[in-house]
Amino acid sequence: MSSNARESILAAARKTAQAHGYGGLSYRDLAADVGIKAASIYHHFASKADLGAAVARRYWEDTAAELDAMLVETGDPVRCLQLYPNTFRRSLEDGNRLCLCSFMSAEYADLPEVVQREAQGFADVNIAWLAKVLVMAGAVRPEDGAARARAIFAAVSGAQLFARSRSDISAFDDLIESYRASGLLPA
């Protein structure tokens, strides 16, 4: 099987997991989405746990690269903090989906350990980036960066969950604005 097929499987699995969680991943459904036989998926992913872990790892790796690129492109840590919520908003714009790792975190107790670790990696990457950028922006002292970063991450991912439950992206936008008004996020 080609690496293109592997990438197609990962992309289809990501979309499915963002809409239905880890529990919604089905080799049969993914095979139909990609246009291959279900048995062909086993060539790259011996188990559903392997697939889920690979999808979660790719998701947090892509997110880390996107966040780092945003900082390089803007060169402005305050602007990056203003843009940060958009990384979650895009999932809502794409069929009212959730951030993949937020969805998996909601299923945490039912996930295989390897998938749990990769889902946690998403939060770790976001919190580390936010802490660094908050310090760069002069918004917090270095010793306070991680706590503030956790609060921002939890608030933004919570806003996404709230908006999804209402199928209303304006609810996300309203919550983000309230975070800015309260000083949690820079205006």
Salt bridges, closest charged atoms under 4 A:
GLU7 OE1 - ARG58 NH1 2.49
GLU61 OE2 - ARG57 NH1 3.38
ASP62 OD2 - ARG14 NH1 3.75
GLU66 OE2 - ARG90 NH2 2.28
ASP68 OD1 - LYS132 NZ 3.85
GLU93 OE2 - ARG89 NH1 2.26
ASP94 OD2 - LYS15 NZ 2.22
ASP94 OD1 - ARG97 NH1 3.73
GLU113 OE2 - ARG117 NH1 3.01
GLU118 OE2 - ARG57 NH2 3.04
GLU143 OE2 - ARG141 NE 2.80
ASP144 OD2 - ARG141 NH2 2.95
ASP173 OD1 - ARG89 NE 2.70
GLU177 OE2 - ARG180 NH1 2.78
